[in-house]
């Protein structure tokens, strides 16, 4: 494999198949003792969904949705 000027590589088809990767899937590169491992990101897909999952249940404001919307609208 060759690294592009942007630091990108193409994951060979046989590796994508073995890992069950499809276009749009996310992977993480984990470096362990000088060896890089490609690890599929499981669970919520996409950065936005991961952020939401991490924040879910962390709210500590005792306002209703209507009260929050009124604050954002300046009512």
C-alpha positions, 0 to 999 in steps of 0.5 A, spaced: 500 500 500 502 507 498 500 513 503 497 519 499 500 526 500 494 527 504 496 521 509 490 516 506 490 509 504 486 504 501 483 498 505 484 492 500 477 489 499 479 482 502 480 486 508 474 490 508 470 483 507 473 480 513 472 486 517 465 486 514 466 494 512 462 497 507 462 504 504 460 509 510 462 505 515 467 508 520 474 505 523 479 507 528 486 506 527 489 503 534 497 503 535 500 497 539 507 497 540 509 500 533 503 496 530 497 499 527 490 495 527 484 497 523 478 496 528 471 497 526 467 502 530 461 499 533 455 501 536 452 508 534 454 510 527 457 517 525 460 522 529 453 525 531 450 519 533 456 518 538 456 525 541 448 524 542 449 517 545 455 520 550 451 525 552 444 522 553 442 522 560 447 527 562 442 533 562 441 536 569 436 542 567 429 541 570 426 545 564 421 542 560 422 542 552 417 548 551 421 552 556 427 551 553 424 552 546 421 559 549 428 561 552 432 559 545 426 564 541 427 569 546 420 569 549 
